[in-house]
Amino acid sequence: QVQLVQSGGGLVQPGGSLKLPCAASGFGFSLFSMRWYRQGTRHQRKFVATINSSGDVTNYIDSVKGRFPVSRDNAKNLWYLEINNLKPEATAMYYCQTFCLGVDFWGQGTQVTVSS
């Protein structure tokens, strides 16, 4: 059974940082690209970043380039979104996602709130 379990969210002050892990189980994690999305209140869920199966190719939306590095540890079935220099507009629910064997799998989401 494929599972993606998230943690690491919370309340952070503007300019602060968080590292969001996503733990995968039940499939060949190292074979698949992984993605991060976020959804603010009253907004649609939107793509943020992706990393390929080996971890050497990443892609980001322009607004987070250089601030939100994505990484993975295939030996531990973990991947991460590190969110730095946070601004209030980054407040959202953050989701990890993969497309595996024809099916979309999502983590349960983790809330990040940026506020002083």
KOLGU-4560 file (N, C-alpha, C; in nm, 3 decimals, padded with zeros to 5 digits):
<recs>
<n_xx: 00.084 n_yy: -00.119 n_zz: 00.000 ca_xx: 00.000 ca_yy: 00.000 ca_zz: 00.000 c_xx: 00.088 c_yy: 00.125 c_zz: 00.000 mol: A seq: 1 type: GLN>
<n_xx: 00.065 n_yy: 00.209 n_zz: -00.099 ca_xx: 00.144 ca_yy: 00.331 ca_zz: -00.110 c_xx: 00.098 c_yy: 00.431 c_zz: -00.006 mol: A seq: 2 type: VAL>
<n_xx: 00.194 n_yy: 00.485 n_zz: 00.067 ca_xx: 00.163 ca_yy: 00.589 ca_zz: 00.165 c_xx: 00.266 c_yy: 00.699 c_zz: 00.158 mol: A seq: 3 type: GLN>
<n_xx: 00.217 n_yy: 00.821 n_zz: 00.169 ca_xx: 00.304 ca_yy: 00.937 ca_zz: 00.180 c_xx: 00.263 c_yy: 01.008 c_zz: 00.309 mol: A seq: 4 type: LEU>
<n_xx: 00.355 n_yy: 01.019 n_zz: 00.401 ca_xx: 00.324 ca_yy: 01.076 ca_zz: 00.532 c_xx: 00.409 c_yy: 01.200 c_zz: 00.554 mol: A seq: 5 type: VAL>
<n_xx: 00.341 n_yy: 01.308 n_zz: 00.581 ca_xx: 00.409 ca_yy: 01.436 ca_zz: 00.595 c_xx: 00.419 c_yy: 01.482 c_zz: 00.740 mol: A seq: 6 type: GLN>
<n_xx: 00.516 n_yy: 01.569 n_zz: 00.764 ca_xx: 00.533 ca_yy: 01.631 ca_zz: 00.895 c_xx: 00.608 c_yy: 01.761 c_zz: 00.874 mol: A seq: 7 type: SER>
<n_xx: 00.638 n_yy: 01.832 n_zz: 00.983 ca_xx: 00.731 ca_yy: 01.944 ca_zz: 00.974 c_xx: 00.671 c_yy: 02.082 c_zz: 00.956 mol: A seq: 8 type: GLY>
<n_xx: 00.540 n_yy: 02.094 n_zz: 00.946 ca_xx: 00.481 ca_yy: 02.226 ca_zz: 00.931 c_xx: 00.475 c_yy: 02.299 c_zz: 01.064 mol: A seq: 9 type: GLY>
<n_xx: 00.417 n_yy: 02.420 n_zz: 01.061 ca_xx: 00.402 ca_yy: 02.496 ca_zz: 01.184 c_xx: 00.395 c_yy: 02.645 c_zz: 01.160 mol: A seq: 10 type: GLY>
<n_xx: 00.405 n_yy: 02.717 n_zz: 01.270 ca_xx: 00.402 ca_yy: 02.864 ca_zz: 01.267 c_xx: 00.545 c_yy: 02.915 c_zz: 01.264 mol: A seq: 11 type: LEU>
<n_xx: 00.573 n_yy: 03.005 n_zz: 01.172 ca_xx: 00.707 ca_yy: 03.060 ca_zz: 01.158 c_xx: 00.698 c_yy: 03.209 c_zz: 01.130 mol: A seq: 12 type: VAL>
<n_xx: 00.793 n_yy: 03.284 n_zz: 01.180 ca_xx: 00.794 ca_yy: 03.428 ca_zz: 01.157 c_xx: 00.842 c_yy: 03.461 c_zz: 01.016 mol: A seq: 13 type: GLN>
<n_xx: 00.803 n_yy: 03.574 n_zz: 00.963 ca_xx: 00.856 ca_yy: 03.616 ca_zz: 00.832 c_xx: 01.008 c_yy: 03.615 c_zz: 00.834 mol: A seq: 14 type: PRO>
<n_xx: 01.063 n_yy: 03.564 n_zz: 00.725 ca_xx: 01.208 ca_yy: 03.549 ca_zz: 00.716 c_xx: 01.260 c_yy: 03.418 c_zz: 00.769 mol: A seq: 15 type: GLY>
<n_xx: 01.175 n_yy: 03.341 n_zz: 00.835 ca_xx: 01.215 ca_yy: 03.214 ca_zz: 00.893 c_xx: 01.218 c_yy: 03.101 c_zz: 00.792 mol: A seq: 16 type: GLY>
<n_xx: 01.248 n_yy: 02.981 n_zz: 00.844 ca_xx: 01.265 ca_yy: 02.864 ca_zz: 00.758 c_xx: 01.201 c_yy: 02.742 c_zz: 00.823 mol: A seq: 17 type: SER>
<n_xx: 01.163 n_yy: 02.648 n_zz: 00.739 ca_xx: 01.117 ca_yy: 02.517 ca_zz: 00.782 c_xx: 01.166 c_yy: 02.414 c_zz: 00.681 mol: A seq: 18 type: LEU>
<n_xx: 01.181 n_yy: 02.291 n_zz: 00.729 ca_xx: 01.212 ca_yy: 02.180 ca_zz: 00.638 c_xx: 01.100 c_yy: 02.080 c_zz: 00.649 mol: A seq: 19 type: LYS>
<n_xx: 01.035 n_yy: 02.053 n_zz: 00.537 ca_xx: 00.917 ca_yy: 01.968 ca_zz: 00.533 c_xx: 00.955 c_yy: 01.831 c_zz: 00.478 mol: A seq: 20 type: LEU>
<n_xx: 00.950 n_yy: 01.726 n_zz: 00.560 ca_xx: 00.976 ca_yy: 01.593 ca_zz: 00.510 c_xx: 00.849 c_yy: 01.525 c_zz: 00.460 mol: A seq: 21 type: PRO>
<n_xx: 00.868 n_yy: 01.433 n_zz: 00.368 ca_xx: 00.760 ca_yy: 01.346 ca_zz: 00.322 c_xx: 00.817 c_yy: 01.205 c_zz: 00.318 mol: A seq: 22 type: CYS>
<n_xx: 00.760 n_yy: 01.117 n_zz: 00.397 ca_xx: 00.807 ca_yy: 00.979 ca_zz: 00.406 c_xx: 00.722 c_yy: 00.889 c_zz: 00.319 mol: A seq: 23 type: ALA>
<n_xx: 00.787 n_yy: 00.811 n_zz: 00.234 ca_xx: 00.716 ca_yy: 00.725 ca_zz: 00.140 c_xx: 00.730 c_yy: 00.579 c_zz: 00.178 mol: A seq: 24 type: ALA>
<n_xx: 00.626 n_yy: 00.501 n_zz: 00.151 ca_xx: 00.634 ca_yy: 00.358 ca_zz: 00.174 c_xx: 00.540 c_yy: 00.287 c_zz: 00.078 mol: A seq: 25 type: SER>
<n_xx: 00.568 n_yy: 00.160 n_zz: 00.055 ca_xx: 00.478 ca_yy: 00.078 ca_zz: -00.025 c_xx: 00.503 c_yy: 00.078 c_zz: -00.174 mol: A seq: 26 type: GLY>
<n_xx: 00.611 n_yy: 00.142 n_zz: -00.220 ca_xx: 00.642 ca_yy: 00.139 ca_zz: -00.362 c_xx: 00.791 c_yy: 00.166 c_zz: -00.380 mol: A seq: 27 type: PHE>
<n_xx: 00.837 n_yy: 00.146 n_zz: -00.503 ca_xx: 00.978 ca_yy: 00.168 ca_zz: -00.533 c_xx: 01.011 c_yy: 00.315 c_zz: -00.541 mol: A seq: 28 type: GLY>
<n_xx: 01.026 n_yy: 00.375 n_zz: -00.427 ca_xx: 01.041 ca_yy: 00.519 ca_zz: -00.414 c_xx: 01.146 c_yy: 00.575 c_zz: -00.509 mol: A seq: 29 type: PHE>
<n_xx: 01.258 n_yy: 00.510 n_zz: -00.519 ca_xx: 01.370 ca_yy: 00.564 ca_zz: -00.595 c_xx: 01.346 c_yy: 00.565 c_zz: -00.746 mol: A seq: 30 type: SER>
<n_xx: 01.236 n_yy: 00.507 n_zz: -00.791 ca_xx: 01.208 ca_yy: 00.500 ca_zz: -00.934 c_xx: 01.125 c_yy: 00.617 c_zz: -00.985 mol: A seq: 31 type: LEU>
<n_xx: 01.072 n_yy: 00.698 n_zz: -00.896 ca_xx: 00.971 ca_yy: 00.796 ca_zz: -00.937 c_xx: 01.008 c_yy: 00.939 c_zz: -00.900 mol: A seq: 32 type: PHE>
<n_xx: 00.969 n_yy: 01.030 n_zz: -00.988 ca_xx: 00.978 ca_yy: 01.171 ca_zz: -00.956 c_xx: 00.877 c_yy: 01.205 c_zz: -00.848 mol: A seq: 33 type: SER>
<n_xx: 00.910 n_yy: 01.308 n_zz: -00.773 ca_xx: 00.823 ca_yy: 01.351 ca_zz: -00.665 c_xx: 00.799 c_yy: 01.501 c_zz: -00.679 mol: A seq: 34 type: MET>
<n_xx: 00.686 n_yy: 01.543 n_zz: -00.631 ca_xx: 00.648 ca_yy: 01.684 ca_zz: -00.645 c_xx: 00.594 c_yy: 01.741 c_zz: -00.516 mol: A seq: 35 type: ARG>
<n_xx: 00.603 n_yy: 01.872 n_zz: -00.505 ca_xx: 00.542 ca_yy: 01.947 ca_zz: -00.395 c_xx: 00.441 c_yy: 02.047 c_zz: -00.452 mol: A seq: 36 type: TRP>
<n_xx: 00.330 n_yy: 02.059 n_zz: -00.383 ca_xx: 00.225 ca_yy: 02.155 ca_zz: -00.416 c_xx: 00.191 c_yy: 02.232 c_zz: -00.288 mol: A seq: 37 type: TYR>
<n_xx: 00.121 n_yy: 02.343 n_zz: -00.306 ca_xx: 00.068 ca_yy: 02.414 ca_zz: -00.191 c_xx: -00.068 c_yy: 02.472 c_zz: -00.226 mol: A seq: 38 type: ARG>
<n_xx: -00.146 n_yy: 02.491 n_zz: -00.121 ca_xx: -00.282 ca_yy: 02.543 ca_zz: -00.138 c_xx: -00.311 c_yy: 02.640 c_zz: -00.026 mol: A seq: 39 type: GLN>
<n_xx: -00.324 n_yy: 02.769 n_zz: -00.062 ca_xx: -00.361 ca_yy: 02.869 ca_zz: 00.034 c_xx: -00.512 c_yy: 02.873 c_zz: 00.051 mol: A seq: 40 type: GLY>
<n_xx: -00.555 n_yy: 02.942 n_zz: 00.154 ca_xx: -00.698 ca_yy: 02.956 ca_zz: 00.180 c_xx: -00.767 c_yy: 03.020 c_zz: 00.061 mol: A seq: 41 type: THR>
<n_xx: -00.874 n_yy: 02.959 n_zz: 00.016 ca_xx: -00.953 ca_yy: 03.010 ca_zz: -00.098 c_xx: -00.873 c_yy: 03.010 c_zz: -00.228 mol: A seq: 42 type: ARG>
<n_xx: -00.771 n_yy: 02.928 n_zz: -00.236 ca_xx: -00.695 ca_yy: 02.917 ca_zz: -00.360 c_xx: -00.691 c_yy: 02.771 c_zz: -00.407 mol: A seq: 43 type: HIS>
<n_xx: -00.661 n_yy: 02.754 n_zz: -00.533 ca_xx: -00.644 ca_yy: 02.618 ca_zz: -00.586 c_xx: -00.507 c_yy: 02.565 c_zz: -00.545 mol: A seq: 44 type: GLN>
<n_xx: -00.496 n_yy: 02.434 n_zz: -00.542 ca_xx: -00.368 ca_yy: 02.371 ca_zz: -00.516 c_xx: -00.276 c_yy: 02.396 c_zz: -00.637 mol: A seq: 45 type: ARG>
<n_xx: -00.153 n_yy: 02.440 n_zz: -00.607 ca_xx: -00.063 ca_yy: 02.477 ca_zz: -00.715 c_xx: 00.073 c_yy: 02.408 c_zz: -00.701 mol: A seq: 46 type: LYS>
<n_xx: 00.131 n_yy: 02.377 n_zz: -00.813 ca_xx: 00.263 ca_yy: 02.315 ca_zz: -00.817 c_xx: 00.368 c_yy: 02.412 c_zz: -00.762 mol: A seq: 47 type: PHE>
<n_xx: 00.464 n_yy: 02.356 n_zz: -00.686 ca_xx: 00.574 ca_yy: 02.435 ca_zz: -00.632 c_xx: 00.708 c_yy: 02.389 c_zz: -00.687 mol: A seq: 48 type: VAL>
<n_xx: 00.735 n_yy: 02.257 n_zz: -00.678 ca_xx: 00.867 ca_yy: 02.207 ca_zz: -00.714 c_xx: 00.860 c_yy: 02.059 c_zz: -00.744 mol: A seq: 49 type: ALA>
<n_xx: 00.958 n_yy: 02.012 n_zz: -00.819 ca_xx: 00.968 ca_yy: 01.870 ca_zz: -00.848 c_xx: 01.114 c_yy: 01.826 c_zz: -00.846 mol: A seq: 50 type: THR>
<n_xx: 01.135 n_yy: 01.697 n_zz: -00.821 ca_xx: 01.268 ca_yy: 01.639 ca_zz: -00.824 c_xx: 01.257 c_yy: 01.504 c_zz: -00.893 mol: A seq: 51 type: ILE>
<n_xx: 01.357 n_yy: 01.472 n_zz: -00.975 ca_xx: 01.349 ca_yy: 01.347 ca_zz: -01.050 c_xx: 01.388 c_yy: 01.229 c_zz: -00.961 mol: A seq: 52 type: ASN>
<n_xx: 01.386 n_yy: 01.110 n_zz: -01.018 ca_xx: 01.404 ca_yy: 00.989 ca_zz: -00.937 c_xx: 01.543 c_yy: 00.982 c_zz: -00.872 mol: A seq: 53 type: SER>
<n_xx: 01.645 n_yy: 01.026 n_zz: -00.942 ca_xx: 01.780 ca_yy: 01.018 ca_zz: -00.887 c_xx: 01.818 c_yy: 01.140 c_zz: -00.805 mol: A seq: 54 type: SER>
<n_xx: 01.736 n_yy: 01.244 n_zz: -00.810 ca_xx: 01.762 ca_yy: 01.362 ca_zz: -00.729 c_xx: 01.855 c_yy: 01.464 c_zz: -00.791 mol: A seq: 55 type: GLY>
<n_xx: 01.891 n_yy: 01.447 n_zz: -00.916 ca_xx: 01.987 ca_yy: 01.540 ca_zz: -00.977 c_xx: 01.922 c_yy: 01.642 c_zz: -01.070 mol: A seq: 56 type: ASP>
<n_xx: 01.792 n_yy: 01.635 n_zz: -01.084 ca_xx: 01.721 ca_yy: 01.733 ca_zz: -01.166 c_xx: 01.602 c_yy: 01.785 c_zz: -01.086 mol: A seq: 57 type: VAL>
<n_xx: 01.596 n_yy: 01.916 n_zz: -01.074 ca_xx: 01.487 ca_yy: 01.979 ca_zz: -01.001 c_xx: 01.426 c_yy: 02.090 c_zz: -01.087 mol: A seq: 58 type: THR>
<n_xx: 01.305 n_yy: 02.127 n_zz: -01.053 ca_xx: 01.237 ca_yy: 02.234 ca_zz: -01.124 c_xx: 01.146 c_yy: 02.306 c_zz: -01.025 mol: A seq: 59 type: ASN>
<n_xx: 01.135 n_yy: 02.439 n_zz: -01.040 ca_xx: 01.062 ca_yy: 02.520 ca_zz: -00.944 c_xx: 00.978 c_yy: 02.625 c_zz: -01.015 mol: A seq: 60 type: TYR>
<n_xx: 00.875 n_yy: 02.670 n_zz: -00.946 ca_xx: 00.808 ca_yy: 02.790 ca_zz: -00.995 c_xx: 00.898 c_yy: 02.910 c_zz: -00.966 mol: A seq: 61 type: ILE>
<n_xx: 00.883 n_yy: 03.013 n_zz: -01.045 ca_xx: 00.975 ca_yy: 03.127 ca_zz: -01.038 c_xx: 00.977 c_yy: 03.192 c_zz: -00.899 mol: A seq: 62 type: ASP>
<n_xx: 00.864 n_yy: 03.197 n_zz: -00.833 ca_xx: 00.856 ca_yy: 03.271 ca_zz: -00.707 c_xx: 00.932 c_yy: 03.205 c_zz: -00.593 mol: A seq: 63 type: SER>
<n_xx: 00.972 n_yy: 03.079 n_zz: -00.607 ca_xx: 01.044 ca_yy: 03.011 ca_zz: -00.498 c_xx: 01.186 c_yy: 02.971 c_zz: -00.536 mol: A seq: 64 type: VAL>
<n_xx: 01.225 n_yy: 02.996 n_zz: -00.658 ca_xx: 01.360 ca_yy: 02.958 ca_zz: -00.701 c_xx: 01.464 c_yy: 03.023 c_zz: -00.611 mol: A seq: 65 type: LYS>
<n_xx: 01.558 n_yy: 02.942 n_zz: -00.566 ca_xx: 01.664 ca_yy: 02.991 ca_zz: -00.480 c_xx: 01.627 c_yy: 02.996 c_zz: -00.332 mol: A seq: 66 type: GLY>
<n_xx: 01.500 n_yy: 02.975 n_zz: -00.300 ca_xx: 01.457 ca_yy: 02.982 ca_zz: -00.159 c_xx: 01.398 c_yy: 02.850 c_zz: -00.108 mol: A seq: 67 type: ARG>
<n_xx: 01.347 n_yy: 02.766 n_zz: -00.195 ca_xx: 01.277 ca_yy: 02.644 ca_zz: -00.155 c_xx: 01.345 c_yy: 02.521 c_zz: -00.218 mol: A seq: 68 type: PHE>
<n_xx: 01.465 n_yy: 02.487 n_zz: -00.179 ca_xx: 01.530 ca_yy: 02.370 ca_zz: -00.239 c_xx: 01.458 c_yy: 02.240 c_zz: -00.206 mol: A seq: 69 type: PRO>
<n_xx: 01.447 n_yy: 02.154 n_zz: -00.306 ca_xx: 01.387 ca_yy: 02.023 ca_zz: -00.288 c_xx: 01.498 c_yy: 01.918 c_zz: -00.296 mol: A seq: 70 type: VAL>
<n_xx: 01.489 n_yy: 01.817 n_zz: -00.213 ca_xx: 01.592 ca_yy: 01.713 ca_zz: -00.210 c_xx: 01.527 c_yy: 01.580 c_zz: -00.175 mol: A seq: 71 type: SER>
<n_xx: 01.605 n_yy: 01.473 n_zz: -00.187 ca_xx: 01.554 ca_yy: 01.341 ca_zz: -00.152 c_xx: 01.666 c_yy: 01.253 c_zz: -00.102 mol: A seq: 72 type: ARG>
<n_xx: 01.626 n_yy: 01.156 n_zz: -00.020 ca_xx: 01.719 ca_yy: 01.055 ca_zz: 00.030 c_xx: 01.658 c_yy: 00.920 c_zz: -00.006 mol: A seq: 73 type: ASP>
<n_xx: 01.702 n_yy: 00.863 n_zz: -00.116 ca_xx: 01.641 ca_yy: 00.738 ca_zz: -00.163 c_xx: 01.669 c_yy: 00.620 c_zz: -00.070 mol: A seq: 74 type: ASN>
<n_xx: 01.776 n_yy: 00.627 n_zz: 00.003 ca_xx: 01.806 ca_yy: 00.518 ca_zz: 00.097 c_xx: 01.707 c_yy: 00.515 c_zz: 00.213 mol: A seq: 75 type: ALA>
<n_xx: 01.650 n_yy: 00.631 n_zz: 00.245 ca_xx: 01.556 ca_yy: 00.640 ca_zz: 00.357 c_xx: 01.412 c_yy: 00.659 c_zz: 00.313 mol: A seq: 76 type: LYS>
<n_xx: 01.388 n_yy: 00.662 n_zz: 00.182 ca_xx: 01.253 ca_yy: 00.686 ca_zz: 00.128 c_xx: 01.194 c_yy: 00.818 c_zz: 00.179 mol: A seq: 77 type: ASN>
<n_xx: 01.278 n_yy: 00.918 n_zz: 00.178 ca_xx: 01.234 ca_yy: 01.049 ca_zz: 00.224 c_xx: 01.262 c_yy: 01.153 c_zz: 00.117 mol: A seq: 78 type: LEU>
<n_xx: 01.175 n_yy: 01.249 n_zz: 00.103 ca_xx: 01.213 ca_yy: 01.367 ca_zz: 00.031 c_xx: 01.165 c_yy: 01.491 c_zz: 00.106 mol: A seq: 79 type: TRP>
<n_xx: 01.224 n_yy: 01.603 n_zz: 00.070 ca_xx: 01.213 ca_yy: 01.722 ca_zz: 00.151 c_xx: 01.187 c_yy: 01.846 c_zz: 00.065 mol: A seq: 80 type: TYR>
<n_xx: 01.115 n_yy: 01.937 n_zz: 00.125 ca_xx: 01.107 ca_yy: 02.073 ca_zz: 00.073 c_xx: 01.153 c_yy: 02.165 c_zz: 00.185 mol: A seq: 81 type: LEU>
<n_xx: 01.260 n_yy: 02.234 n_zz: 00.160 ca_xx: 01.310 ca_yy: 02.331 ca_zz: 00.258 c_xx: 01.260 c_yy: 02.468 c_zz: 00.216 mol: A seq: 82 type: GLU>
<n_xx: 01.189 n_yy: 02.534 n_zz: 00.305 ca_xx: 01.130 ca_yy: 02.663 ca_zz: 00.270 c_xx: 01.199 c_yy: 02.770 c_zz: 00.353 mol: A seq: 83 type: ILE>
<n_xx: 01.263 n_yy: 02.863 n_zz: 00.284 ca_xx: 01.348 ca_yy: 02.965 ca_zz: 00.347 c_xx: 01.299 c_yy: 03.105 c_zz: 00.315 mol: A seq: 84 type: ASN>
<n_xx: 01.343 n_yy: 03.198 n_zz: 00.400 ca_xx: 01.310 ca_yy: 03.340 ca_zz: 00.382 c_xx: 01.160 c_yy: 03.355 c_zz: 00.357 mol: A seq: 85 type: ASN>
<n_xx: 01.084 n_yy: 03.299 n_zz: 00.449 ca_xx: 00.939 ca_yy: 03.291 ca_zz: 00.428 c_xx: 00.871 c_yy: 03.426 c_zz: 00.436 mol: A seq: 86 type: LEU>
<n_xx: 00.772 n_yy: 03.441 n_zz: 00.350 ca_xx: 00.689 ca_yy: 03.561 ca_zz: 00.346 c_xx: 00.547 c_yy: 03.520 c_zz: 00.383 mol: A seq: 87 type: LYS>
<n_xx: 00.466 n_yy: 03.614 n_zz: 00.429 ca_xx: 00.329 ca_yy: 03.579 ca_zz: 00.469 c_xx: 00.249 c_yy: 03.510 c_zz: 00.359 mol: A seq: 88 type: PRO>
<n_xx: 00.278 n_yy: 03.546 n_zz: 00.234 ca_xx: 00.203 ca_yy: 03.485 ca_zz: 00.123 c_xx: 00.237 c_yy: 03.338 c_zz: 00.102 mol: A seq: 89 type: GLU>
<n_xx: 00.338 n_yy: 03.288 n_zz: 00.171 ca_xx: 00.371 ca_yy: 03.146 ca_zz: 00.165 c_xx: 00.283 c_yy: 03.062 c_zz: 00.258 mol: A seq: 90 type: ALA>
<n_xx: 00.200 n_yy: 03.128 n_zz: 00.337 ca_xx: 00.108 ca_yy: 03.054 ca_zz: 00.423 c_xx: 00.016 c_yy: 02.967 c_zz: 00.340 mol: A seq: 91 type: THR>
<n_xx: 00.018 n_yy: 02.838 n_zz: 00.367 ca_xx: -00.058 ca_yy: 02.742 ca_zz: 00.286 c_xx: -00.047 c_yy: 02.604 c_zz: 00.347 mol: A seq: 92 type: ALA>
<n_xx: -00.128 n_yy: 02.515 n_zz: 00.295 ca_xx: -00.109 ca_yy: 02.373 ca_zz: 00.320 c_xx: -00.016 c_yy: 02.321 c_zz: 00.212 mol: A seq: 93 type: MET>
<n_xx: 00.088 n_yy: 02.251 n_zz: 00.253 ca_xx: 00.186 ca_yy: 02.198 ca_zz: 00.159 c_xx: 00.167 c_yy: 02.047 c_zz: 00.145 mol: A seq: 94 type: TYR>
<n_xx: 00.169 n_yy: 01.999 n_zz: 00.020 ca_xx: 00.144 ca_yy: 01.859 ca_zz: -00.008 c_xx: 00.258 c_yy: 01.798 c_zz: -00.089 mol: A seq: 95 type: TYR>
<n_xx: 00.294 n_yy: 01.676 n_zz: -00.057 ca_xx: 00.384 ca_yy: 01.599 ca_zz: -00.143 c_xx: 00.300 c_yy: 01.506 c_zz: -00.231 mol: A seq: 96 type: CYS>
<n_xx: 00.355 n_yy: 01.473 n_zz: -00.346 ca_xx: 00.277 ca_yy: 01.397 ca_zz: -00.444 c_xx: 00.370 c_yy: 01.317 c_zz: -00.533 mol: A seq: 97 type: GLN>
<n_xx: 00.322 n_yy: 01.199 n_zz: -00.574 ca_xx: 00.390 ca_yy: 01.124 ca_zz: -00.677 c_xx: 00.286 c_yy: 01.057 c_zz: -00.766 mol: A seq: 98 type: THR>
<n_xx: 00.329 n_yy: 01.024 n_zz: -00.887 ca_xx: 00.245 ca_yy: 00.952 ca_zz: -00.982 c_xx: 00.310 c_yy: 00.817 c_zz: -01.003 mol: A seq: 99 type: PHE>
<n_xx: 00.244 n_yy: 00.713 n_zz: -00.955 ca_xx: 00.305 ca_yy: 00.581 ca_zz: -00.948 c_xx: 00.210 c_yy: 00.478 c_zz: -01.007 mol: A seq: 100 type: CYS>
<n_xx: 00.255 n_yy: 00.407 n_zz: -01.110 ca_xx: 00.175 ca_yy: 00.300 ca_zz: -01.170 c_xx: 00.036 c_yy: 00.348 c_zz: -01.211 mol: A seq: 101 type: LEU>
<n_xx: 00.031 n_yy: 00.469 n_zz: -01.268 ca_xx: -00.094 ca_yy: 00.521 ca_zz: -01.319 c_xx: -00.184 c_yy: 00.586 c_zz: -01.218 mol: A seq: 102 type: GLY>
<n_xx: -00.136 n_yy: 00.603 n_zz: -01.097 ca_xx: -00.221 ca_yy: 00.658 ca_zz: -00.989 c_xx: -00.149 c_yy: 00.775 c_zz: -00.923 mol: A seq: 103 type: VAL>
<n_xx: -00.225 n_yy: 00.880 n_zz: -00.894 ca_xx: -00.174 ca_yy: 00.992 ca_zz: -00.815 c_xx: -00.182 c_yy: 00.957 c_zz: -00.666 mol: A seq: 104 type: ASP>
<n_xx: -00.072 n_yy: 00.978 n_zz: -00.597 ca_xx: -00.072 ca_yy: 00.961 ca_zz: -00.452 c_xx: -00.031 c_yy: 01.091 c_zz: -00.387 mol: A seq: 105 type: PHE>
<n_xx: -00.102 n_yy: 01.125 n_zz: -00.279 ca_xx: -00.078 ca_yy: 01.251 ca_zz: -00.210 c_xx: -00.052 c_yy: 01.226 c_zz: -00.062 mol: A seq: 106 type: TRP>
<n_xx: 00.035 n_yy: 01.309 n_zz: -00.007 ca_xx: 00.045 ca_yy: 01.314 ca_zz: 00.137 c_xx: -00.076 c_yy: 01.384 c_zz: 00.195 mol: A seq: 107 type: GLY>
<n_xx: -00.088 n_yy: 01.378 n_zz: 00.328 ca_xx: -00.205 ca_yy: 01.434 ca_zz: 00.393 c_xx: -00.198 c_yy: 01.586 c_zz: 00.405 mol: A seq: 108 type: GLN>
<n_xx: -00.082 n_yy: 01.642 n_zz: 00.375 ca_xx: -00.066 ca_yy: 01.786 ca_zz: 00.385 c_xx: -00.011 c_yy: 01.828 c_zz: 00.519 mol: A seq: 109 type: GLY>
<n_xx: 00.064 n_yy: 01.938 n_zz: 00.517 ca_xx: 00.113 ca_yy: 01.997 ca_zz: 00.641 c_xx: 00.097 c_yy: 02.148 c_zz: 00.631 mol: A seq: 110 type: THR>
<n_xx: 00.044 n_yy: 02.208 n_zz: 00.737 ca_xx: 00.014 ca_yy: 02.352 ca_zz: 00.736 c_xx: 00.138 c_yy: 02.432 c_zz: 00.771 mol: A seq: 111 type: GLN>
<n_xx: 00.166 n_yy: 02.531 n_zz: 00.689 ca_xx: 00.272 ca_yy: 02.629 ca_zz: 00.717 c_xx: 00.205 c_yy: 02.765 c_zz: 00.729 mol: A seq: 112 type: VAL>
<n_xx: 00.225 n_yy: 02.830 n_zz: 00.842 ca_xx: 00.168 ca_yy: 02.962 ca_zz: 00.865 c_xx: 00.282 c_yy: 03.060 c_zz: 00.893 mol: A seq: 113 type: THR>
<n_xx: 00.289 n_yy: 03.164 n_zz: 00.813 ca_xx: 00.394 ca_yy: 03.265 ca_zz: 00.827 c_xx: 00.331 c_yy: 03.391 c_zz: 00.886 mol: A seq: 114 type: VAL>
<n_xx: 00.369 n_yy: 03.421 n_zz: 01.009 ca_xx: 00.308 ca_yy: 03.534 ca_zz: 01.078 c_xx: 00.397 c_yy: 03.580 c_zz: 01.190 mol: A seq: 115 type: SER>
<n_xx: 00.395 n_yy: 03.710 n_zz: 01.215 ca_xx: 00.469 ca_yy: 03.763 ca_zz: 01.330 c_xx: 00.378 c_yy: 03.774 c_zz: 01.453 mol: A seq: 116 type: SER>
</recs>
